[in-house]
Amino acid sequence: MNDRIQLSLHERSQVEVARLTLLEIDGTRLGDADTAAHMVGRLETSLTALLAIVDTRDGQT
């Protein structure tokens, strides 16, 4: 049984952007308020996109 969902090219690119954002934030010093706000905004955008993918797949097997 394959439990993985099939993602469109657009959805896969959104997942990749989220991964890259997390990698970038991991190495970023967030002492500067502007940098921290920018990174939080990027995280929010990525999380919103990922949740939209999950929400559209909800209930599908």
Distance bins in CASP14 RR format, pairs under 12 A and 6 or more apart:
PFRMAT RR
TARGET T0000
AUTHOR 0000-0000-0000
RMODE 2
METHOD distances of the structure
MODEL  1
1 61 0 0 0 0 1 0 0 0 0 0 0
2 61 0 0 0 0 0 1 0 0 0 0 0
3 60 0 0 0 0 0 1 0 0 0 0 0
3 61 0 0 0 0 1 0 0 0 0 0 0
4 12 0 0 0 0 0 1 0 0 0 0 0
4 57 0 0 0 0 0 1 0 0 0 0 0
4 61 0 0 0 0 0 1 0 0 0 0 0
5 11 0 0 0 0 1 0 0 0 0 0 0
5 12 0 0 0 0 0 1 0 0 0 0 0
5 15 0 0 0 0 0 1 0 0 0 0 0
5 53 0 0 0 0 1 0 0 0 0 0 0
5 54 0 0 0 0 1 0 0 0 0 0 0
5 56 0 0 0 0 0 1 0 0 0 0 0
5 57 1 0 1 0 0 0 0 0 0 0 0
5 58 0 0 0 0 0 1 0 0 0 0 0
5 59 0 0 0 0 0 1 0 0 0 0 0
5 60 1 0 0 1 0 0 0 0 0 0 0
5 61 0 0 0 0 1 0 0 0 0 0 0
6 12 0 0 0 0 1 0 0 0 0 0 0
6 53 0 0 0 0 0 1 0 0 0 0 0
6 57 0 0 0 0 1 0 0 0 0 0 0
6 60 0 0 0 0 1 0 0 0 0 0 0
6 61 0 0 0 0 0 1 0 0 0 0 0
7 13 0 0 0 0 1 0 0 0 0 0 0
7 14 0 0 0 0 1 0 0 0 0 0 0
7 15 1 0 0 1 0 0 0 0 0 0 0
7 16 0 0 0 0 0 1 0 0 0 0 0
7 49 0 0 0 0 0 1 0 0 0 0 0
7 50 0 0 0 0 0 1 0 0 0 0 0
7 52 0 0 0 0 0 1 0 0 0 0 0
7 53 1 0 0 1 0 0 0 0 0 0 0
7 54 0 0 0 0 0 1 0 0 0 0 0
7 56 0 0 0 0 0 1 0 0 0 0 0
7 57 0 0 0 0 1 0 0 0 0 0 0
7 60 0 0 0 0 0 1 0 0 0 0 0
8 14 0 0 0 0 1 0 0 0 0 0 0
8 15 0 0 0 0 0 1 0 0 0 0 0
8 52 0 0 0 0 0 1 0 0 0 0 0
8 53 0 0 0 0 1 0 0 0 0 0 0
8 56 0 0 0 0 0 1 0 0 0 0 0
8 57 0 0 0 0 0 1 0 0 0 0 0
9 15 0 0 0 0 0 1 0 0 0 0 0
9 16 0 0 0 0 0 1 0 0 0 0 0
10 16 0 0 0 0 0 1 0 0 0 0 0
10 17 0 0 0 0 0 1 0 0 0 0 0
10 49 0 0 0 0 1 0 0 0 0 0 0
10 52 0 0 0 0 0 1 0 0 0 0 0
10 53 0 0 0 0 1 0 0 0 0 0 0
10 56 0 0 0 0 0 1 0 0 0 0 0
11 17 0 0 0 0 0 1 0 0 0 0 0
11 18 0 0 0 0 0 1 0 0 0 0 0
11 49 0 0 0 0 1 0 0 0 0 0 0
11 50 0 0 0 0 1 0 0 0 0 0 0
11 51 0 0 0 0 0 1 0 0 0 0 0
11 52 0 0 0 0 1 0 0 0 0 0 0
11 53 1 0 1 0 0 0 0 0 0 0 0
11 54 0 0 0 0 0 1 0 0 0 0 0
11 55 0 0 0 0 0 1 0 0 0 0 0
11 56 0 0 0 0 1 0 0 0 0 0 0
11 57 0 0 0 0 1 0 0 0 0 0 0
12 18 0 0 0 0 0 1 0 0 0 0 0
12 19 0 0 0 0 0 1 0 0 0 0 0
12 49 0 0 0 0 0 1 0 0 0 0 0
12 50 0 0 0 0 0 1 0 0 0 0 0
12 53 0 0 0 0 1 0 0 0 0 0 0
13 19 0 0 0 0 0 1 0 0 0 0 0
13 20 0 0 0 0 0 1 0 0 0 0 0
13 46 0 0 0 0 0 1 0 0 0 0 0
13 49 0 0 0 0 1 0 0 0 0 0 0
13 50 0 0 0 0 0 1 0 0 0 0 0
13 53 0 0 0 0 0 1 0 0 0 0 0
14 20 0 0 0 0 0 1 0 0 0 0 0
14 21 0 0 0 0 0 1 0 0 0 0 0
14 45 0 0 0 0 1 0 0 0 0 0 0
14 46 1 0 0 1 0 0 0 0 0 0 0
14 47 0 0 0 0 0 1 0 0 0 0 0
14 48 0 0 0 0 1 0 0 0 0 0 0
14 49 1 0 1 0 0 0 0 0 0 0 0
14 50 1 0 0 1 0 0 0 0 0 0 0
14 51 0 0 0 0 0 1 0 0 0 0 0
14 52 0 0 0 0 1 0 0 0 0 0 0
14 53 1 0 0 1 0 0 0 0 0 0 0
14 54 0 0 0 0 0 1 0 0 0 0 0
14 56 0 0 0 0 0 1 0 0 0 0 0
15 21 0 0 0 0 0 1 0 0 0 0 0
15 22 0 0 0 0 0 1 0 0 0 0 0
15 46 0 0 0 0 1 0 0 0 0 0 0
15 47 0 0 0 0 0 1 0 0 0 0 0
15 49 0 0 0 0 1 0 0 0 0 0 0
15 50 1 0 0 1 0 0 0 0 0 0 0
15 51 0 0 0 0 0 1 0 0 0 0 0
15 52 0 0 0 0 0 1 0 0 0 0 0
15 53 1 0 0 1 0 0 0 0 0 0 0
15 54 0 0 0 0 0 1 0 0 0 0 0
16 22 0 0 0 0 0 1 0 0 0 0 0
16 23 0 0 0 0 0 1 0 0 0 0 0
16 46 0 0 0 0 0 1 0 0 0 0 0
16 49 0 0 0 0 0 1 0 0 0 0 0
16 50 0 0 0 0 0 1 0 0 0 0 0
17 23 0 0 0 0 0 1 0 0 0 0 0
17 24 0 0 0 0 0 1 0 0 0 0 0
17 42 0 0 0 0 1 0 0 0 0 0 0
17 43 0 0 0 0 0 1 0 0 0 0 0
17 45 0 0 0 0 1 0 0 0 0 0 0
17 46 1 0 0 1 0 0 0 0 0 0 0
17 47 0 0 0 0 0 1 0 0 0 0 0
17 48 0 0 0 0 0 1 0 0 0 0 0
17 49 1 0 0 1 0 0 0 0 0 0 0
17 50 0 0 0 0 1 0 0 0 0 0 0
17 53 0 0 0 0 0 1 0 0 0 0 0
18 24 0 0 0 0 0 1 0 0 0 0 0
18 25 0 0 0 0 0 1 0 0 0 0 0
18 42 0 0 0 0 1 0 0 0 0 0 0
18 43 0 0 0 0 1 0 0 0 0 0 0
18 44 0 0 0 0 0 1 0 0 0 0 0
18 45 0 0 0 0 1 0 0 0 0 0 0
18 46 1 1 0 0 0 0 0 0 0 0 0
18 47 1 0 0 1 0 0 0 0 0 0 0
18 48 0 0 0 0 0 1 0 0 0 0 0
18 49 1 0 0 1 0 0 0 0 0 0 0
18 50 1 0 1 0 0 0 0 0 0 0 0
18 51 0 0 0 0 0 1 0 0 0 0 0
18 52 0 0 0 0 0 1 0 0 0 0 0
18 53 0 0 0 0 1 0 0 0 0 0 0
19 25 0 0 0 0 0 1 0 0 0 0 0
19 26 0 0 0 0 0 1 0 0 0 0 0
19 43 0 0 0 0 0 1 0 0 0 0 0
19 46 0 0 0 0 1 0 0 0 0 0 0
19 49 0 0 0 0 0 1 0 0 0 0 0
19 50 0 0 0 0 0 1 0 0 0 0 0
20 26 0 0 0 0 0 1 0 0 0 0 0
20 42 0 0 0 0 1 0 0 0 0 0 0
20 43 0 0 0 0 0 1 0 0 0 0 0
20 46 0 0 0 0 1 0 0 0 0 0 0
21 27 0 0 0 0 0 1 0 0 0 0 0
21 28 0 0 0 0 0 1 0 0 0 0 0
21 38 0 0 0 0 0 1 0 0 0 0 0
21 39 1 0 0 1 0 0 0 0 0 0 0
21 40 0 0 0 0 0 1 0 0 0 0 0
21 41 0 0 0 0 1 0 0 0 0 0 0
21 42 1 0 1 0 0 0 0 0 0 0 0
21 43 1 0 0 1 0 0 0 0 0 0 0
21 44 0 0 0 0 0 1 0 0 0 0 0
21 45 0 0 0 0 1 0 0 0 0 0 0
21 46 1 0 1 0 0 0 0 0 0 0 0
21 47 0 0 0 0 1 0 0 0 0 0 0
21 49 0 0 0 0 0 1 0 0 0 0 0
21 50 0 0 0 0 0 1 0 0 0 0 0
22 28 0 0 0 0 0 1 0 0 0 0 0
22 39 0 0 0 0 0 1 0 0 0 0 0
22 42 0 0 0 0 1 0 0 0 0 0 0
22 43 1 0 0 1 0 0 0 0 0 0 0
22 46 1 0 0 1 0 0 0 0 0 0 0
22 47 0 0 0 0 0 1 0 0 0 0 0
22 50 0 0 0 0 0 1 0 0 0 0 0
23 39 0 0 0 0 0 1 0 0 0 0 0
23 42 0 0 0 0 0 1 0 0 0 0 0
23 46 0 0 0 0 0 1 0 0 0 0 0
24 30 0 0 0 0 0 1 0 0 0 0 0
24 35 0 0 0 0 0 1 0 0 0 0 0
24 38 0 0 0 0 0 1 0 0 0 0 0
24 39 1 0 0 1 0 0 0 0 0 0 0
24 42 0 0 0 0 1 0 0 0 0 0 0
24 43 0 0 0 0 0 1 0 0 0 0 0
24 46 0 0 0 0 0 1 0 0 0 0 0
25 35 0 0 0 0 1 0 0 0 0 0 0
25 36 0 0 0 0 1 0 0 0 0 0 0
25 38 0 0 0 0 1 0 0 0 0 0 0
25 39 1 0 1 0 0 0 0 0 0 0 0
25 40 0 0 0 0 1 0 0 0 0 0 0
25 41 0 0 0 0 0 1 0 0 0 0 0
25 42 1 0 0 1 0 0 0 0 0 0 0
25 43 1 0 0 1 0 0 0 0 0 0 0
25 44 0 0 0 0 0 1 0 0 0 0 0
25 46 0 0 0 0 1 0 0 0 0 0 0
26 39 0 0 0 0 0 1 0 0 0 0 0
26 43 0 0 0 0 0 1 0 0 0 0 0
27 35 0 0 0 0 0 1 0 0 0 0 0
27 39 0 0 0 0 0 1 0 0 0 0 0
28 34 0 0 0 0 0 1 0 0 0 0 0
28 35 1 0 0 1 0 0 0 0 0 0 0
28 36 0 0 0 0 1 0 0 0 0 0 0
28 38 0 0 0 0 1 0 0 0 0 0 0
28 39 1 0 0 1 0 0 0 0 0 0 0
28 40 0 0 0 0 0 1 0 0 0 0 0
28 42 0 0 0 0 0 1 0 0 0 0 0
28 43 0 0 0 0 0 1 0 0 0 0 0
29 35 1 0 0 1 0 0 0 0 0 0 0
29 36 0 0 0 0 1 0 0 0 0 0 0
29 39 0 0 0 0 0 1 0 0 0 0 0
30 36 1 0 1 0 0 0 0 0 0 0 0
30 37 0 0 0 0 1 0 0 0 0 0 0
30 38 0 0 0 0 1 0 0 0 0 0 0
30 39 1 0 0 1 0 0 0 0 0 0 0
30 40 0 0 0 0 1 0 0 0 0 0 0
30 42 0 0 0 0 0 1 0 0 0 0 0
30 43 0 0 0 0 0 1 0 0 0 0 0
31 37 0 0 0 0 0 1 0 0 0 0 0
31 38 0 0 0 0 0 1 0 0 0 0 0
31 39 0 0 0 0 0 1 0 0 0 0 0
32 38 0 0 0 0 1 0 0 0 0 0 0
32 39 0 0 0 0 1 0 0 0 0 0 0
33 39 0 0 0 0 0 1 0 0 0 0 0
33 40 0 0 0 0 0 1 0 0 0 0 0
34 40 0 0 0 0 0 1 0 0 0 0 0
34 41 0 0 0 0 0 1 0 0 0 0 0
35 41 0 0 0 0 0 1 0 0 0 0 0
35 42 0 0 0 0 0 1 0 0 0 0 0
36 42 0 0 0 0 0 1 0 0 0 0 0
36 43 0 0 0 0 0 1 0 0 0 0 0
37 43 0 0 0 0 0 1 0 0 0 0 0
37 44 0 0 0 0 0 1 0 0 0 0 0
38 44 0 0 0 0 0 1 0 0 0 0 0
38 45 0 0 0 0 0 1 0 0 0 0 0
39 45 0 0 0 0 0 1 0 0 0 0 0
39 46 0 0 0 0 0 1 0 0 0 0 0
40 46 0 0 0 0 0 1 0 0 0 0 0
40 47 0 0 0 0 0 1 0 0 0 0 0
41 47 0 0 0 0 1 0 0 0 0 0 0
41 48 0 0 0 0 1 0 0 0 0 0 0
42 48 0 0 0 0 0 1 0 0 0 0 0
42 49 0 0 0 0 0 1 0 0 0 0 0
43 49 0 0 0 0 0 1 0 0 0 0 0
43 50 0 0 0 0 0 1 0 0 0 0 0
44 50 0 0 0 0 0 1 0 0 0 0 0
44 51 0 0 0 0 0 1 0 0 0 0 0
45 51 0 0 0 0 0 1 0 0 0 0 0
45 52 0 0 0 0 0 1 0 0 0 0 0
46 52 0 0 0 0 0 1 0 0 0 0 0
46 53 0 0 0 0 0 1 0 0 0 0 0
47 53 0 0 0 0 0 1 0 0 0 0 0
47 54 0 0 0 0 0 1 0 0 0 0 0
48 54 0 0 0 0 0 1 0 0 0 0 0
48 55 0 0 0 0 0 1 0 0 0 0 0
49 55 0 0 0 0 0 1 0 0 0 0 0
49 56 0 0 0 0 0 1 0 0 0 0 0
50 56 0 0 0 0 0 1 0 0 0 0 0
50 57 0 0 0 0 0 1 0 0 0 0 0
51 57 0 0 0 0 0 1 0 0 0 0 0
51 58 0 0 0 0 0 1 0 0 0 0 0
52 58 0 0 0 0 0 1 0 0 0 0 0
53 60 0 0 0 0 0 1 0 0 0 0 0
54 60 0 0 0 0 0 1 0 0 0 0 0
END
